[in-house]
């Protein structure tokens, strides 16, 4: 997992570098305001990302996604006390409707109660808190600066885990999530290497778009749009895997 995370970060560098150049943000990047808050947000989001991929190592993706989509509930519940936002009834209804739709589509099974489900829940909570921190932060700092530092912190997390589990510790776990976390470094084949680097390209655009979304819109307004991921899941399932959705999914 840490190897995939570091390769993803490396793949993000060219795209983020272009954004820095276009926005002439090198000076701000080297001495950003609110660096402490940037670091806290990056660390929370990095650990949330790590938790999600550790969850899908042990439980079906459908189960992990269903648990992860509790995230808008966390955002709506915390937006008031943390950001002073008023969450209107129609937004609560949108969040609830979206979550019901996700449950119908993915139909999580008994695997939800596997201990790794805690990772998916922690991911949702961490992601919600991290994105909410991003809203006031984006009023002070350029989105590209936040994204670059986020990428750097992600890489730092991956590097720290790589050093820990290849040189300092050699734990022997049986649970799939912990095996995925502590497995020794391996040399990926070329297709896997390219895929992991390409995921970094997508992540770079994703980080920029998310920071801008939470900059210009209230957190409790932006969060329900996460459910649009299910539309893309259907689309890519059809195009890439010839996976035709059943009637309940439609």
C-alpha positions as CSV (number, residue, x, y, z in Angstrom):
1,X,0.0,0.0,0.0
2,X,2.8,2.5,0.8
3,X,4.5,1.6,-2.5
4,X,1.3,2.3,-4.5
5,X,0.9,5.6,-2.5
6,X,4.4,6.8,-3.2
7,X,4.1,6.0,-6.9
8,X,0.8,7.8,-7.0
9,X,2.4,10.9,-5.6
10,X,5.3,10.7,-8.1
11,X,2.7,10.5,-10.9
12,X,1.0,13.7,-9.6
13,X,4.2,15.8,-9.7
14,X,4.2,16.8,-13.4
15,X,0.5,17.9,-13.4
16,X,0.9,19.8,-10.1
17,X,4.1,21.4,-11.4
18,X,2.2,22.7,-14.5
19,X,-0.4,24.3,-12.2
20,X,2.3,25.9,-10.0
21,X,4.0,27.3,-13.1
22,X,0.7,28.6,-14.7
23,X,-0.4,30.3,-11.4
24,X,3.1,31.6,-10.6
25,X,2.7,30.1,-7.2
26,X,6.3,29.0,-6.5
27,X,6.9,31.7,-3.9
28,X,3.8,30.9,-2.0
29,X,4.6,27.2,-2.3
30,X,8.0,27.6,-0.6
31,X,6.6,29.8,2.2
32,X,2.8,29.2,2.5
33,X,0.6,30.8,5.1
34,X,-1.1,28.6,7.6
35,X,1.5,25.8,7.0
36,X,0.5,24.1,10.3
37,X,-3.2,23.8,9.1
38,X,-2.0,22.6,5.7
39,X,0.0,19.9,7.4
40,X,-2.8,18.8,9.7
41,X,-5.2,18.6,6.8
42,X,-2.8,16.7,4.6
43,X,-2.0,14.2,7.4
44,X,-5.7,13.6,8.1
45,X,-6.6,13.1,4.4
46,X,-3.5,10.9,3.9
47,X,-4.5,8.6,6.8
48,X,-8.1,8.6,5.5
49,X,-6.9,7.4,2.1
50,X,-4.7,4.8,3.7
51,X,-7.6,3.5,5.8
52,X,-9.9,3.1,2.7
53,X,-7.4,1.1,0.7
54,X,-6.6,-1.1,3.8
55,X,-10.4,-1.7,4.1
56,X,-10.8,-2.9,0.5
57,X,-7.9,-5.3,1.1
58,X,-10.2,-7.3,3.4
59,X,-13.8,-6.5,2.6
60,X,-15.7,-6.3,-0.7
61,X,-15.4,-2.9,-2.4
62,X,-19.3,-2.6,-2.3
63,X,-19.2,-2.8,1.5
64,X,-16.3,-0.4,1.8
65,X,-18.1,2.1,-0.5
66,X,-21.3,1.9,1.4
67,X,-19.5,2.6,4.7
68,X,-17.4,5.4,3.2
69,X,-20.5,7.2,2.0
70,X,-21.4,8.0,5.6
71,X,-19.0,10.8,4.9
72,X,-21.7,13.4,3.9
73,X,-23.4,12.7,7.2
74,X,-20.2,13.5,9.0
75,X,-19.8,16.7,6.9
76,X,-23.4,17.8,7.5
77,X,-23.2,17.0,11.2
78,X,-19.9,18.8,11.8
79,X,-20.4,21.7,9.4
80,X,-22.5,23.6,11.9
81,X,-20.3,23.5,15.0
82,X,-17.0,23.7,13.0
83,X,-17.8,26.0,10.1
84,X,-20.9,27.8,11.4
85,X,-22.9,26.5,8.4
86,X,-26.7,26.0,8.6
87,X,-27.6,22.6,7.1
88,X,-31.1,23.1,5.6
89,X,-33.6,20.3,5.6
90,X,-33.5,19.8,1.8
91,X,-29.8,19.1,2.1
92,X,-30.3,16.5,4.8
93,X,-32.9,14.9,2.6
94,X,-30.5,14.9,-0.4
95,X,-27.8,13.2,1.8
96,X,-30.3,10.6,3.1
97,X,-31.6,9.9,-0.4
98,X,-28.1,9.5,-1.8
99,X,-27.1,7.1,1.0
100,X,-30.3,5.0,0.4
101,X,-29.5,4.9,-3.3
102,X,-25.9,3.7,-2.5
103,X,-27.2,0.9,-0.3
104,X,-29.6,-0.2,-3.0
105,X,-26.8,-0.2,-5.6
106,X,-24.0,-1.9,-3.7
107,X,-26.2,-4.0,-1.3
108,X,-23.5,-4.6,1.3
109,X,-23.4,-8.0,2.8
110,X,-22.4,-9.5,6.1
111,X,-18.8,-8.5,5.4
112,X,-19.7,-5.0,6.6
113,X,-19.2,-6.4,10.2
114,X,-15.7,-7.5,9.4
115,X,-13.2,-5.6,11.6
116,X,-11.7,-3.9,8.5
117,X,-15.0,-2.1,8.2
118,X,-13.6,0.2,11.0
119,X,-11.0,1.4,8.4
120,X,-13.7,2.4,6.0
121,X,-15.5,4.3,8.7
122,X,-12.4,6.0,9.9
123,X,-11.7,6.9,6.2
124,X,-15.1,8.6,6.0
125,X,-14.6,10.5,9.2
126,X,-11.1,11.6,8.3
127,X,-12.1,12.6,4.8
128,X,-15.0,14.7,6.1
129,X,-12.8,16.5,8.6
130,X,-10.0,17.1,6.1
131,X,-12.3,18.6,3.5
132,X,-14.0,20.9,6.1
133,X,-10.5,22.1,7.1
134,X,-10.0,22.8,3.4
135,X,-12.8,25.3,3.3
136,X,-11.4,28.0,5.6
137,X,-7.9,27.1,4.5
138,X,-8.7,27.7,0.8
139,X,-9.7,31.3,1.7
140,X,-6.1,32.0,2.8
141,X,-3.9,29.8,0.6
142,X,-3.9,29.1,-3.2
143,X,-5.6,25.8,-4.1
144,X,-2.5,24.6,-6.0
145,X,-0.3,25.2,-2.9
146,X,-2.6,23.2,-0.8
147,X,-2.7,20.4,-3.4
148,X,1.1,20.2,-3.7
149,X,1.7,20.1,0.0
150,X,-1.0,17.5,0.3
151,X,0.8,15.4,-2.3
152,X,4.1,15.9,-0.4
153,X,2.5,14.8,2.9
154,X,1.0,11.7,1.3
155,X,4.5,10.8,0.0
156,X,6.0,11.3,3.4
157,X,3.4,8.9,4.9
158,X,4.3,6.3,2.3
159,X,8.0,6.8,2.8
160,X,7.7,6.5,6.6
161,X,5.8,3.2,6.3
162,X,8.3,1.9,3.7
163,X,11.2,2.6,6.0
164,X,9.4,1.2,9.0
165,X,8.4,-2.1,7.5
166,X,11.5,-2.8,5.4
167,X,14.2,-1.7,7.8
168,X,12.9,-1.3,11.3
169,X,10.1,-3.9,11.8
170,X,9.2,-7.2,10.2
171,X,5.8,-8.0,11.6
172,X,4.0,-11.2,10.7
173,X,0.3,-10.6,10.4
174,X,-2.5,-12.8,9.0
175,X,-5.3,-10.2,8.6
176,X,-5.4,-9.0,4.9
177,X,-5.4,-5.4,5.8
178,X,-2.4,-5.6,8.0
179,X,-0.6,-7.9,5.5
180,X,-1.2,-5.2,2.8
181,X,0.1,-2.5,5.2
182,X,3.3,-4.3,6.2
183,X,4.3,-6.3,3.0
184,X,7.9,-5.7,1.8
185,X,8.7,-3.6,-1.2
186,X,8.3,-5.4,-4.6
187,X,9.2,-4.4,-8.1
188,X,5.9,-3.9,-10.0
189,X,5.6,-5.1,-13.6
190,X,5.4,-2.4,-16.2
191,X,1.6,-2.3,-16.7
192,X,1.0,-2.1,-12.9
193,X,3.7,0.6,-12.6
194,X,2.1,2.7,-15.4
195,X,-1.3,2.3,-13.8
196,X,-0.1,3.5,-10.4
197,X,1.7,6.5,-11.9
198,X,-1.4,7.3,-14.0
199,X,-3.5,7.2,-10.8
200,X,-1.3,10.1,-9.7
201,X,-2.3,12.1,-12.8
202,X,-6.0,11.6,-11.9
203,X,-5.3,12.4,-8.2
204,X,-3.6,15.7,-9.1
205,X,-6.7,16.9,-10.9
206,X,-8.9,15.5,-8.2
207,X,-7.0,17.4,-5.4
208,X,-7.2,20.7,-7.3
209,X,-10.9,20.2,-8.1
210,X,-11.8,19.3,-4.5
211,X,-10.0,22.2,-2.9
212,X,-11.7,24.6,-5.4
213,X,-15.1,23.0,-4.7
214,X,-14.9,23.5,-1.0
215,X,-13.5,27.0,-1.5
216,X,-16.5,28.2,-3.5
217,X,-19.3,26.1,-2.0
218,X,-20.5,25.4,1.6
219,X,-19.2,22.0,2.8
220,X,-22.7,20.6,3.4
221,X,-23.6,21.6,-0.2
222,X,-20.5,20.0,-1.9
223,X,-20.5,16.8,0.1
224,X,-23.7,15.2,-1.3
225,X,-22.1,15.4,-4.8
226,X,-19.8,12.6,-3.7
227,X,-22.7,10.3,-4.5
228,X,-22.2,11.1,-8.2
229,X,-19.3,8.6,-8.0
230,X,-21.9,5.9,-8.3
231,X,-22.9,7.2,-11.7
232,X,-19.3,7.1,-12.8
233,X,-19.0,3.6,-11.4
234,X,-21.8,2.4,-13.6
235,X,-20.4,4.1,-16.6
236,X,-16.8,2.8,-16.2
237,X,-18.2,-0.6,-15.3
238,X,-20.0,-0.7,-18.7
239,X,-17.1,0.8,-20.8
240,X,-14.1,-0.9,-19.2
241,X,-15.5,-4.2,-17.8
242,X,-18.7,-4.9,-19.7
243,X,-20.4,-5.0,-16.4
244,X,-24.1,-4.3,-17.1
245,X,-26.0,-3.1,-14.0
246,X,-29.0,-5.0,-12.8
247,X,-32.5,-3.6,-12.5
248,X,-32.0,-2.5,-8.8
249,X,-28.9,-0.6,-9.7
250,X,-30.7,1.3,-12.5
